[in-house]
Amino acid sequence: MEALLTERETILAAFWMTIRLTAVSALGSLLLGTLLTALRVAPLASLRAAASTYVSVARNTPLTLVLLFTGLGVGANLGVELSDDIATNNFWLACIGLTAYTSAFVCEALRSGLNTVPVGQAEAARSLGLGFVQTLRLVTLPQAFRAVVAPLGSILIALTKNTTIALVVGVSEASVRMREMIETYGDQVIEIFLGFAAGFVLLCLPMGLLFGWLSRRTAVAR
């Protein structure tokens, strides 16, 4: 407990980094996942095949390899710099990797939501003269989002826990600080572990409760 009190400011900064990683990656994953969903149900077979291939590859590739690719491949080998500051650059590279990985799961969740929308609604929209994009934006996607609030919440919780792998690209989030503290305060391993575990519970538990409540509020009666 003494170690947690002594390093409380550093711990709070580490968890703030975890929150930032989660928030930015969640927003990026939602946008990219929605785009992939649209491509997976697009009229053109080539677009459907491209999106399906991306989702299959991303879902079956370990997140560690994805982050290594963005950190070493994109950042180091290709020399892509998103900021002059190394820490900030690593942060954005980690967000890109987390987004590329998580968006595949968002896409699958939204696609399953689209399957719950009666086919007749899309047909009715087309009969009114709405195009493919308009039908998605105004008719089917809003209902799909309502149907998959709970799965999206589970994906967000998984993303929060997946931020612990951001250390691969040199981002000092909560798990990195926990490891450093265990090395420094070797006689307080249990207290440090329980303290950081409690921190992640405080992050994830409210998300689960919030999305559970939203799921009940937005449920579509069939």
Secondary structure, 3 states (H helix, E strand, C coil): CHHHHHCHHHHHHHHHHHHHHHHHHHHHHHHHHHHHHHHHCCCCHHHHHHHHHHHHHHHCCCHHHHHHHHHHHHHHHCCCCCCCCHHHHHHHHHHHHHHHHHHHHHHHHHHHHHHCCCHHHHHHHHHCCCCHHHHHHHHHHHHHHHHCHHHHHHHHHHHHHHHHHHHHHCCCCHHHHHHHHHHHCHHHHHHHHHHHHHHHHHHHHHHHHHHHHHHHHHCCCC
